[in-house]
Amino acid sequence: MTFEDFNFDEKLLDGLSSMGYTKPTPIQGQAIPMILENHDLIACAQTGTGKTAAYILPILNKVLHADHRHLNTLVIAPTRELAQQIDQQIEGFAYFLGVSSIPVYGGGDGATWDQQRKALEQGADIIIATPGRLIALLAAGTIKFDHLEHLVLDEADRMLDMGFYDDIVKIINYLPKKRQTLLFSATMPPKIRMLANKILTEPKEINIAIAKPAAGILQQAYVVHDAQKGAVLKHVLKTVPWKSVIIFASTKETVKKLDVVFQKGGLNARAFHSDLEQQEREEILRAFKNKQVNMLIGTDVLSRGIDVEGISLVINWDVPPDPEDYVHRIGRTARAETTGTAVTLINERDQRKFYSIETLIDSVIPKLPLPPEAGEGPAYEPQKKKNISGHGRGGGGGRPGGGGRRGGQGQGHGRPRGEANGNGANANANGGEKSDRRRPKRRRGGNRGGGDNRNTGNAGGNTENKGAA
């Protein structure tokens, strides 16, 4: 199948060609015809499979052939970073079309608010908005959806995790009942089903590889004591070839500690967390995308919706408490049919969590032997209670075989993979904080424009101020 098979407008095909798109991904191949036929849709597919293009391309084609041009489509996204990213993709696809889009999100200053308001008054075909800022605009009467034809909920499961269910329902009350609604999600928990039943009409359903890492990801793990994490991280950075790497930690406190250690070690790394100003976060992401920074340290706020090409290595400094978050973290690499490596450091406290991950993805991930400089590590015995303060026996541990992709390495057979970069990290920051995953608390904020000012516990107990996300 090629994009020509969808009978897209020639100008849209020119845009696809200029961006290097040749053939649709599985989610695109299934979703695009259903959207062109005006069906409501629930689409569940793992991260990195091309979901954004799956809904944007048929909508752009419809806008081109609409009898009247007006505010045609509303895309709701959980975070400002994802809203900006979707807008950038639309700009690329619509380069030859004359279709306009506006990202609307909070977290900026008064000038940002005025700029968004003026842009909306001038009109646009597509709006990409975060829930809090959109509610503020609706309450102020700044935006009208009288002629809206398409509603898209992107990363719907993430929005519900962040506590946006009531906001989404409130927004939908402002929209025409006659519209096409598209819900895209990486997972399909009961709350998503409940929302879908509320807002969709006789939807078609697509389910593709739910909760399975991409086939191109080589997954590896090291079983360590906390004090050994720095030496193992240094070993991984020296032996695994990489150009860009993301290091995930479950709390922003750990992210900050690692940032200090990396800066002292002279590494080209930047920390990404919610205590940064919005402008700083945008600058860091821009520098990372442009390869001016080749190492990013962040919490799970980075694990969804951040689409950066060429990430060859993902390192989990600690194990995420939710198995689904593991899939999203490592999904930052091996995107668009490329390959990559994902390495997880498992302390004794996290062994049960990691076993839950292996159960979810139905795969045994190889536990590689620790490098000599790290010393002896604990055994991998996730179903046994441990004395966390003691130094267990064994090194590498784990069940043999299985799980390894691109060569199927078994436990204890991790071959060196080149001497790329030679960058080392004297990472002695104490990791493995006990995660404290709480139910997101909702707090009404009084920031300008009524943007979201929620303190929501993200994976690993990190309190992320969404800052009018």
One Martini backbone bead per residue (centre of mass of N, CA, C, O) as a GRO file, in nm:
protein
  469
    1MET     BB    1   0.098   0.035   0.020
    2THR     BB    2   0.006   0.369  -0.061
    3PHE     BB    3  -0.092   0.701  -0.061
    4GLU     BB    4  -0.236   0.683  -0.340
    5ASP     BB    5  -0.472   0.482  -0.242
    6PHE     BB    6  -0.645   0.737  -0.103
    7ASN     BB    7  -0.698   0.979  -0.297
    8PHE     BB    8  -0.536   1.218  -0.269
    9ASP     BB    9  -0.439   1.511  -0.304
   10GLU     BB   10  -0.177   1.628  -0.481
   11LYS     BB   11  -0.075   1.836  -0.267
   12LEU     BB   12  -0.053   1.630  -0.039
   13LEU     BB   13   0.145   1.438  -0.181
   14ASP     BB   14   0.369   1.648  -0.203
   15GLY     BB   15   0.410   1.681   0.101
   16LEU     BB   16   0.485   1.386   0.158
   17SER     BB   17   0.726   1.371  -0.032
   18SER     BB   18   0.894   1.606   0.103
   19MET     BB   19   0.896   1.422   0.388
   20GLY     BB   20   0.939   1.104   0.302
   21TYR     BB   21   0.667   0.972   0.238
   22THR     BB   22   0.553   0.643   0.115
   23LYS     BB   23   0.431   0.452   0.348
   24PRO     BB   24   0.208   0.323   0.547
   25THR     BB   25   0.120   0.243   0.839
   26PRO     BB   26  -0.091   0.039   0.996
   27ILE     BB   27  -0.264   0.267   1.125
   28GLN     BB   28  -0.297   0.425   0.860
   29GLY     BB   29  -0.418   0.201   0.678
   30GLN     BB   30  -0.681   0.179   0.866
   31ALA     BB   31  -0.777   0.478   0.941
   32ILE     BB   32  -0.807   0.652   0.684
   33PRO     BB   33  -1.057   0.521   0.549
   34MET     BB   34  -1.252   0.566   0.791
   35ILE     BB   35  -1.229   0.877   0.795
   36LEU     BB   36  -1.316   0.924   0.497
   37GLU     BB   37  -1.605   0.773   0.581
   38ASN     BB   38  -1.701   0.917   0.865
   39HIS     BB   39  -1.607   0.766   1.108
   40ASP     BB   40  -1.590   0.679   1.405
   41LEU     BB   41  -1.293   0.643   1.636
   42ILE     BB   42  -1.098   0.374   1.782
   43ALA     BB   43  -0.745   0.401   1.855
   44CYS     BB   44  -0.501   0.140   1.925
   45ALA     BB   45  -0.156   0.234   1.973
   46GLN     BB   46   0.153   0.251   1.986
   47THR     BB   47   0.416   0.420   2.017
   48GLY     BB   48   0.553   0.520   1.701
   49THR     BB   49   0.313   0.455   1.455
   50GLY     BB   50   0.159   0.721   1.331
   51LYS     BB   51  -0.104   0.869   1.450
   52THR     BB   52  -0.108   1.159   1.354
   53ALA     BB   53  -0.122   1.102   1.045
   54ALA     BB   54  -0.384   0.927   1.056
   55TYR     BB   55  -0.565   1.202   1.106
   56ILE     BB   56  -0.448   1.445   0.946
   57LEU     BB   57  -0.463   1.362   0.647
   58PRO     BB   58  -0.776   1.326   0.608
   59ILE     BB   59  -0.847   1.608   0.712
   60LEU     BB   60  -0.696   1.774   0.503
   61ASN     BB   61  -0.851   1.660   0.262
   62LYS     BB   62  -1.127   1.769   0.357
   63VAL     BB   63  -1.063   2.069   0.373
   64LEU     BB   64  -0.996   2.106   0.070
   65HIS     BB   65  -1.317   1.993  -0.003
   66ALA     BB   66  -1.468   2.210   0.120
   67ASP     BB   67  -1.721   2.439   0.080
   68HIS     BB   68  -1.629   2.566   0.360
   69ARG     BB   69  -1.429   2.788   0.543
   70HIS     BB   70  -1.344   2.691   0.877
   71LEU     BB   71  -1.364   2.574   1.181
   72ASN     BB   72  -1.300   2.228   1.159
   73THR     BB   73  -1.072   2.147   1.389
   74LEU     BB   74  -1.021   1.960   1.698
   75VAL     BB   75  -0.732   1.921   1.903
   76ILE     BB   76  -0.663   1.721   2.187
   77ALA     BB   77  -0.400   1.767   2.429
   78PRO     BB   78  -0.212   1.719   2.722
   79THR     BB   79   0.037   1.892   2.604
   80ARG     BB   80   0.228   2.142   2.482
   81GLU     BB   81   0.434   1.968   2.330
   82LEU     BB   82   0.227   1.813   2.160
   83ALA     BB   83   0.085   2.053   2.032
   84GLN     BB   84   0.335   2.160   1.884
   85GLN     BB   85   0.398   1.902   1.725
   86ILE     BB   86   0.137   1.882   1.564
   87ASP     BB   87   0.165   2.157   1.428
   88GLN     BB   88   0.428   2.089   1.277
   89GLN     BB   89   0.308   1.858   1.109
   90ILE     BB   90   0.095   2.022   0.966
   91GLU     BB   91   0.285   2.217   0.827
   92GLY     BB   92   0.421   2.001   0.655
   93PHE     BB   93   0.171   1.874   0.510
   94ALA     BB   94   0.049   2.190   0.438
   95TYR     BB   95   0.250   2.349   0.255
   96PHE     BB   96   0.056   2.323  -0.028
   97LEU     BB   97  -0.254   2.410   0.092
   98GLY     BB   98  -0.344   2.653   0.296
   99VAL     BB   99  -0.352   2.533   0.583
  100SER     BB  100  -0.445   2.618   0.910
  101SER     BB  101  -0.278   2.647   1.239
  102ILE     BB  102  -0.325   2.632   1.612
  103PRO     BB  103  -0.165   2.660   1.911
  104VAL     BB  104  -0.313   2.594   2.244
  105TYR     BB  105  -0.159   2.715   2.548
  106GLY     BB  106  -0.011   2.722   2.841
  107GLY     BB  107   0.259   2.888   3.042
  108GLY     BB  108   0.269   3.169   2.959
  109ASP     BB  109   0.240   3.481   2.896
  110GLY     BB  110   0.052   3.748   2.805
  111ALA     BB  111   0.156   3.746   2.511
  112THR     BB  112   0.069   3.460   2.442
  113TRP     BB  113  -0.231   3.499   2.489
  114ASP     BB  114  -0.271   3.730   2.279
  115GLN     BB  115  -0.168   3.573   2.034
  116GLN     BB  116  -0.381   3.349   2.040
  117ARG     BB  117  -0.634   3.526   2.028
  118LYS     BB  118  -0.572   3.668   1.756
  119ALA     BB  119  -0.549   3.412   1.586
  120LEU     BB  120  -0.842   3.321   1.634
  121GLU     BB  121  -0.982   3.574   1.517
  122GLN     BB  122  -0.856   3.522   1.222
  123GLY     BB  123  -0.836   3.223   1.190
  124ALA     BB  124  -0.882   2.857   1.146
  125ASP     BB  125  -0.888   2.517   1.068
  126ILE     BB  126  -0.687   2.432   1.312
  127ILE     BB  127  -0.693   2.317   1.653
  128ILE     BB  128  -0.447   2.292   1.917
  129ALA     BB  129  -0.532   2.178   2.250
  130THR     BB  130  -0.547   2.232   2.579
  131PRO     BB  131  -0.785   2.207   2.815
  132GLY     BB  132  -0.753   2.464   2.997
  133ARG     BB  133  -0.725   2.684   2.776
  134LEU     BB  134  -0.987   2.615   2.627
  135ILE     BB  135  -1.183   2.680   2.857
  136ALA     BB  136  -1.103   2.976   2.879
  137LEU     BB  137  -1.192   3.056   2.590
  138LEU     BB  138  -1.486   2.968   2.616
  139ALA     BB  139  -1.558   3.148   2.864
  140ALA     BB  140  -1.469   3.419   2.696
  141GLY     BB  141  -1.572   3.390   2.387
  142THR     BB  142  -1.325   3.352   2.173
  143ILE     BB  143  -1.460   3.070   2.086
  144LYS     BB  144  -1.614   2.892   1.807
  145PHE     BB  145  -1.803   2.567   1.717
  146ASP     BB  146  -2.047   2.564   1.510
  147HIS     BB  147  -1.867   2.420   1.245
  148LEU     BB  148  -1.767   2.166   1.350
  149GLU     BB  149  -1.636   1.836   1.225
  150HIS     BB  150  -1.372   1.775   1.415
  151LEU     BB  151  -1.268   1.542   1.675
  152VAL     BB  152  -0.956   1.508   1.866
  153LEU     BB  153  -0.809   1.256   2.079
  154ASP     BB  154  -0.491   1.274   2.207
  155GLU     BB  155  -0.378   1.083   2.438
  156ALA     BB  156  -0.624   0.993   2.623
  157ASP     BB  157  -0.498   0.837   2.863
  158ARG     BB  158  -0.323   1.073   2.963
  159MET     BB  159  -0.550   1.271   3.028
  160LEU     BB  160  -0.680   1.092   3.247
  161ASP     BB  161  -0.430   1.068   3.427
  162MET     BB  162  -0.437   1.400   3.465
  163GLY     BB  163  -0.758   1.478   3.516
  164PHE     BB  164  -0.949   1.553   3.229
  165TYR     BB  165  -1.236   1.444   3.210
  166ASP     BB  166  -1.424   1.687   3.286
  167ASP     BB  167  -1.307   1.881   3.073
  168ILE     BB  168  -1.388   1.723   2.823
  169VAL     BB  169  -1.690   1.723   2.873
  170LYS     BB  170  -1.718   2.031   2.875
  171ILE     BB  171  -1.618   2.083   2.587
  172ILE     BB  172  -1.832   1.905   2.436
  173ASN     BB  173  -2.077   2.098   2.510
  174TYR     BB  174  -1.969   2.315   2.280
  175LEU     BB  175  -2.032   2.110   2.062
  176PRO     BB  176  -2.139   1.963   1.803
  177LYS     BB  177  -2.317   1.673   1.760
  178LYS     BB  178  -2.238   1.698   1.461
  179ARG     BB  179  -1.964   1.479   1.426
  180GLN     BB  180  -1.629   1.379   1.415
  181THR     BB  181  -1.481   1.121   1.625
  182LEU     BB  182  -1.140   1.085   1.752
  183LEU     BB  183  -0.968   0.817   1.930
  184PHE     BB  184  -0.643   0.823   2.073
  185SER     BB  185  -0.452   0.537   2.206
  186ALA     BB  186  -0.225   0.327   2.381
  187THR     BB  187  -0.462   0.259   2.570
  188MET     BB  188  -0.761   0.059   2.725
  189PRO     BB  189  -0.916   0.157   2.965
  190PRO     BB  190  -1.220   0.191   3.116
  191LYS     BB  191  -1.231   0.506   3.094
  192ILE     BB  192  -1.217   0.513   2.788
  193ARG     BB  193  -1.476   0.360   2.734
  194MET     BB  194  -1.660   0.559   2.878
  195LEU     BB  195  -1.593   0.800   2.698
  196ALA     BB  196  -1.665   0.675   2.425
  197ASN     BB  197  -1.968   0.621   2.492
  198LYS     BB  198  -2.028   0.935   2.530
  199ILE     BB  199  -1.890   1.065   2.233
  200LEU     BB  200  -1.956   0.828   2.045
  201THR     BB  201  -2.069   0.694   1.716
  202GLU     BB  202  -2.043   0.402   1.606
  203PRO     BB  203  -1.755   0.291   1.629
  204LYS     BB  204  -1.462   0.218   1.517
  205GLU     BB  205  -1.194  -0.033   1.547
  206ILE     BB  206  -0.844  -0.020   1.658
  207ASN     BB  207  -0.584  -0.279   1.709
  208ILE     BB  208  -0.227  -0.231   1.781
  209ALA     BB  209   0.001  -0.355   1.965
  210ILE     BB  210  -0.059  -0.371   2.264
  211ALA     BB  211   0.186  -0.335   2.487
  212LYS     BB  212   0.428  -0.331   2.266
  213PRO     BB  213   0.723  -0.326   2.167
  214ALA     BB  214   0.918  -0.256   1.933
  215ALA     BB  215   1.104  -0.467   1.730
  216GLY     BB  216   1.370  -0.262   1.720
  217ILE     BB  217   1.416  -0.323   2.027
  218LEU     BB  218   1.684  -0.356   2.241
  219GLN     BB  219   1.660  -0.537   2.536
  220GLN     BB  220   1.799  -0.449   2.859
  221ALA     BB  221   1.962  -0.555   3.177
  222TYR     BB  222   2.048  -0.457   3.519
  223VAL     BB  223   2.147  -0.593   3.828
  224VAL     BB  224   2.142  -0.371   4.114
  225HIS     BB  225   2.282  -0.156   4.314
  226ASP     BB  226   2.263   0.168   4.368
  227ALA     BB  227   2.584   0.216   4.378
  228GLN     BB  228   2.612   0.085   4.065
  229LYS     BB  229   2.479   0.272   3.852
  230GLY     BB  230   2.709   0.457   3.756
  231ALA     BB  231   2.897   0.237   3.636
  232VAL     BB  232   2.688   0.120   3.436
  233LEU     BB  233   2.628   0.374   3.279
  234LYS     BB  234   2.914   0.419   3.179
  235HIS     BB  235   2.930   0.149   3.026
  236VAL     BB  236   2.697   0.196   2.829
  237LEU     BB  237   2.805   0.463   2.696
  238LYS     BB  238   3.068   0.307   2.586
  239THR     BB  239   2.928   0.030   2.438
  240VAL     BB  240   2.687   0.187   2.312
  241PRO     BB  241   2.572   0.301   2.035
  242TRP     BB  242   2.536   0.669   2.004
  243LYS     BB  243   2.372   0.996   1.955
  244SER     BB  244   2.100   0.972   2.122
  245VAL     BB  245   1.980   1.025   2.468
  246ILE     BB  246   1.758   0.890   2.718
  247ILE     BB  247   1.707   0.958   3.069
  248PHE     BB  248   1.517   0.789   3.308
  249ALA     BB  249   1.322   0.913   3.582
  250SER     BB  250   1.076   0.912   3.850
  251THR     BB  251   1.217   1.183   3.950
  252LYS     BB  252   1.317   1.513   3.964
  253GLU     BB  253   1.538   1.479   4.174
  254THR     BB  254   1.707   1.280   4.011
  255VAL     BB  255   1.744   1.455   3.763
  256LYS     BB  256   1.907   1.675   3.911
  257LYS     BB  257   2.139   1.499   4.009
  258LEU     BB  258   2.233   1.400   3.730
  259ASP     BB  259   2.290   1.677   3.612
  260VAL     BB  260   2.522   1.752   3.800
  261VAL     BB  261   2.704   1.512   3.731
  262PHE     BB  262   2.722   1.562   3.423
  263GLN     BB  263   2.839   1.846   3.431
  264LYS     BB  264   3.098   1.762   3.584
  265GLY     BB  265   3.166   1.547   3.341
  266GLY     BB  266   3.115   1.710   3.056
  267LEU     BB  267   2.834   1.664   2.947
  268ASN     BB  268   2.584   1.687   2.685
  269ALA     BB  269   2.346   1.777   2.909
  270ARG     BB  270   1.986   1.781   2.992
  271ALA     BB  271   1.726   1.888   3.187
  272PHE     BB  272   1.371   1.768   3.219
  273HIS     BB  273   1.129   1.970   3.395
  274SER     BB  274   0.874   2.141   3.579
  275ASP     BB  275   1.070   2.378   3.699
  276LEU     BB  276   1.077   2.486   3.432
  277GLU     BB  277   1.042   2.699   3.206
  278GLN     BB  278   0.887   2.699   2.913
  279GLN     BB  279   1.121   2.819   2.746
  280GLU     BB  280   1.332   2.614   2.840
  281ARG     BB  281   1.193   2.359   2.735
  282GLU     BB  282   1.191   2.442   2.438
  283GLU     BB  283   1.500   2.480   2.406
  284ILE     BB  284   1.581   2.192   2.478
  285LEU     BB  285   1.421   2.044   2.257
  286ARG     BB  286   1.547   2.192   2.019
  287ALA     BB  287   1.841   2.108   2.076
  288PHE     BB  288   1.785   1.803   2.058
  289LYS     BB  289   1.669   1.793   1.769
  290ASN     BB  290   1.943   1.955   1.656
  291LYS     BB  291   2.199   1.817   1.811
  292GLN     BB  292   2.319   2.011   2.043
  293VAL     BB  293   2.192   1.789   2.218
  294ASN     BB  294   2.257   1.430   2.324
  295MET     BB  295   2.131   1.460   2.629
  296LEU     BB  296   1.848   1.344   2.820
  297ILE     BB  297   1.685   1.429   3.133
  298GLY     BB  298   1.388   1.255   3.259
  299THR     BB  299   1.068   1.209   3.292
  300ASP     BB  300   0.753   1.090   3.193
  301VAL     BB  301   0.693   1.351   3.030
  302LEU     BB  302   0.878   1.223   2.785
  303SER     BB  303   0.724   0.939   2.708
  304ARG     BB  304   0.506   1.131   2.570
  305GLY     BB  305   0.486   1.304   2.258
  306ILE     BB  306   0.795   1.294   2.201
  307ASP     BB  307   0.923   1.368   1.873
  308VAL     BB  308   1.238   1.217   1.810
  309GLU     BB  309   1.481   1.169   1.599
  310GLY     BB  310   1.754   0.944   1.659
  311ILE     BB  311   1.703   0.764   1.906
  312SER     BB  312   1.927   0.502   2.020
  313LEU     BB  313   1.895   0.556   2.345
  314VAL     BB  314   1.755   0.405   2.645
  315ILE     BB  315   1.752   0.492   2.999
  316ASN     BB  316   1.670   0.330   3.304
  317TRP     BB  317   1.746   0.423   3.616
  318ASP     BB  318   1.453   0.328   3.668
  319VAL     BB  319   1.164   0.166   3.741
  320PRO     BB  320   0.861   0.181   3.646
  321PRO     BB  321   0.556   0.133   3.810
  322ASP     BB  322   0.434   0.124   3.520
  323PRO     BB  323   0.438  -0.082   3.255
  324GLU     BB  324   0.340   0.121   3.038
  325ASP     BB  325   0.575   0.326   3.079
  326TYR     BB  326   0.791   0.150   2.957
  327VAL     BB  327   0.685   0.150   2.669
  328HIS     BB  328   0.704   0.459   2.635
  329ARG     BB  329   0.996   0.502   2.689
  330ILE     BB  330   1.123   0.300   2.471
  331GLY     BB  331   0.952   0.442   2.230
  332ARG     BB  332   1.171   0.668   2.162
  333THR     BB  333   1.283   0.436   2.014
  334ALA     BB  334   1.247   0.289   1.718
  335ARG     BB  335   1.133   0.478   1.503
  336ALA     BB  336   1.022   0.438   1.201
  337GLU     BB  337   1.180   0.153   1.154
  338THR     BB  338   1.394   0.160   1.354
  339THR     BB  339   1.667   0.133   1.580
  340GLY     BB  340   1.734   0.025   1.930
  341THR     BB  341   1.817   0.088   2.280
  342ALA     BB  342   1.722  -0.065   2.603
  343VAL     BB  343   1.806   0.027   2.943
  344THR     BB  344   1.784  -0.132   3.269
  345LEU     BB  345   1.789  -0.050   3.616
  346ILE     BB  346   1.785  -0.302   3.881
  347ASN     BB  347   1.680  -0.308   4.182
  348GLU     BB  348   1.551  -0.475   4.445
  349ARG     BB  349   1.291  -0.300   4.468
  350ASP     BB  350   1.224  -0.336   4.132
  351GLN     BB  351   1.172  -0.639   4.054
  352ARG     BB  352   0.864  -0.663   4.050
  353LYS     BB  353   0.815  -0.450   3.835
  354PHE     BB  354   0.977  -0.591   3.610
  355TYR     BB  355   0.811  -0.849   3.606
  356SER     BB  356   0.551  -0.702   3.513
  357ILE     BB  357   0.666  -0.621   3.243
  358GLU     BB  358   0.727  -0.903   3.131
  359THR     BB  359   0.434  -0.992   3.148
  360LEU     BB  360   0.305  -0.783   2.960
  361ILE     BB  361   0.517  -0.843   2.704
  362ASP     BB  362   0.594  -1.143   2.691
  363SER     BB  363   0.907  -1.112   2.807
  364VAL     BB  364   1.249  -1.185   2.840
  365ILE     BB  365   1.491  -0.985   2.975
  366PRO     BB  366   1.808  -0.948   2.960
  367LYS     BB  367   2.066  -1.013   3.206
  368LEU     BB  368   2.348  -0.857   3.241
  369PRO     BB  369   2.659  -0.845   3.318
  370LEU     BB  370   2.859  -0.688   3.513
  371PRO     BB  371   3.100  -0.489   3.533
  372PRO     BB  372   3.390  -0.515   3.705
  373GLU     BB  373   3.379  -0.219   3.835
  374ALA     BB  374   3.097  -0.280   3.993
  375GLY     BB  375   3.069  -0.566   4.070
  376GLU     BB  376   2.852  -0.736   4.267
  377GLY     BB  377   2.528  -0.839   4.232
  378PRO     BB  378   2.221  -0.916   4.245
  379ALA     BB  379   1.971  -1.120   4.225
  380TYR     BB  380   1.703  -1.235   4.019
  381GLU     BB  381   1.416  -1.230   4.259
  382PRO     BB  382   1.101  -1.115   4.233
  383GLN     BB  383   0.940  -1.350   4.426
  384LYS     BB  384   1.124  -1.246   4.656
  385LYS     BB  385   1.208  -1.159   4.959
  386LYS     BB  386   1.411  -0.881   5.072
  387ASN     BB  387   1.714  -0.747   5.186
  388ILE     BB  388   1.780  -0.432   5.096
  389SER     BB  389   2.052  -0.374   5.265
  390GLY     BB  390   2.173  -0.602   5.126
  391HIS     BB  391   2.414  -0.802   4.952
  392GLY     BB  392   2.367  -0.998   4.721
  393ARG     BB  393   2.386  -1.244   4.514
  394GLY     BB  394   2.536  -1.240   4.240
  395GLY     BB  395   2.549  -1.167   3.867
  396GLY     BB  396   2.267  -1.075   3.675
  397GLY     BB  397   2.097  -1.309   3.659
  398GLY     BB  398   1.818  -1.463   3.579
  399ARG     BB  399   1.663  -1.568   3.313
  400PRO     BB  400   1.717  -1.744   3.048
  401GLY     BB  401   1.694  -1.593   2.776
  402GLY     BB  402   1.522  -1.424   2.577
  403GLY     BB  403   1.385  -1.102   2.456
  404GLY     BB  404   1.600  -1.056   2.255
  405ARG     BB  405   1.682  -0.845   2.006
  406ARG     BB  406   1.884  -0.865   1.758
  407GLY     BB  407   1.995  -1.192   1.833
  408GLY     BB  408   1.898  -1.317   2.106
  409GLN     BB  409   2.012  -1.255   2.379
  410GLY     BB  410   2.115  -1.389   2.657
  411GLN     BB  411   2.204  -1.445   2.954
  412GLY     BB  412   2.539  -1.344   2.965
  413HIS     BB  413   2.559  -1.241   2.626
  414GLY     BB  414   2.673  -0.949   2.609
  415ARG     BB  415   2.787  -0.775   2.359
  416PRO     BB  416   2.982  -0.563   2.240
  417ARG     BB  417   2.889  -0.228   2.066
  418GLY     BB  418   3.121  -0.056   2.073
  419GLU     BB  419   3.305   0.287   2.090
  420ALA     BB  420   3.109   0.512   2.117
  421ASN     BB  421   3.224   0.843   2.205
  422GLY     BB  422   3.340   0.781   2.512
  423ASN     BB  423   3.131   0.849   2.711
  424GLY     BB  424   3.116   0.936   3.047
  425ALA     BB  425   2.967   0.871   3.382
  426ASN     BB  426   2.986   1.005   3.708
  427ALA     BB  427   2.722   0.841   3.841
  428ASN     BB  428   2.650   0.898   4.195
  429ALA     BB  429   2.369   0.918   4.209
  430ASN     BB  430   2.107   0.846   4.404
  431GLY     BB  431   1.892   0.601   4.340
  432GLY     BB  432   1.582   0.449   4.380
  433GLU     BB  433   1.339   0.580   4.456
  434LYS     BB  434   1.057   0.566   4.610
  435SER     BB  435   0.761   0.531   4.489
  436ASP     BB  436   0.456   0.770   4.476
  437ARG     BB  437   0.170   0.675   4.353
  438ARG     BB  438  -0.081   0.897   4.300
  439ARG     BB  439  -0.366   1.033   4.291
  440PRO     BB  440  -0.475   1.274   4.119
  441LYS     BB  441  -0.486   1.614   4.195
  442ARG     BB  442  -0.721   1.873   4.206
  443ARG     BB  443  -0.650   2.222   4.122
  444ARG     BB  444  -0.745   2.529   4.127
  445GLY     BB  445  -0.655   2.789   3.926
  446GLY     BB  446  -0.533   3.154   3.880
  447ASN     BB  447  -0.433   3.176   3.611
  448ARG     BB  448  -0.395   3.304   3.327
  449GLY     BB  449  -0.665   3.180   3.141
  450GLY     BB  450  -0.727   2.915   3.307
  451GLY     BB  451  -0.515   2.724   3.333
  452ASP     BB  452  -0.360   2.456   3.422
  453ASN     BB  453  -0.289   2.384   3.792
  454ARG     BB  454  -0.179   2.091   3.832
  455ASN     BB  455  -0.118   1.833   4.066
  456THR     BB  456   0.038   1.555   3.923
  457GLY     BB  457   0.111   1.222   3.947
  458ASN     BB  458   0.353   1.077   3.812
  459ALA     BB  459   0.550   0.854   3.735
  460GLY     BB  460   0.706   0.798   4.046
  461GLY     BB  461   0.589   1.065   4.205
  462ASN     BB  462   0.601   1.306   4.026
  463THR     BB  463   0.546   1.646   4.068
  464GLU     BB  464   0.356   1.790   3.814
  465ASN     BB  465   0.335   2.105   3.687
  466LYS     BB  466   0.147   2.173   3.412
  467GLY     BB  467   0.118   2.470   3.344
  468ALA     BB  468  -0.113   2.486   3.135
  469ALA     BB  469  -0.110   2.229   2.938
   0.00000   0.00000   0.00000
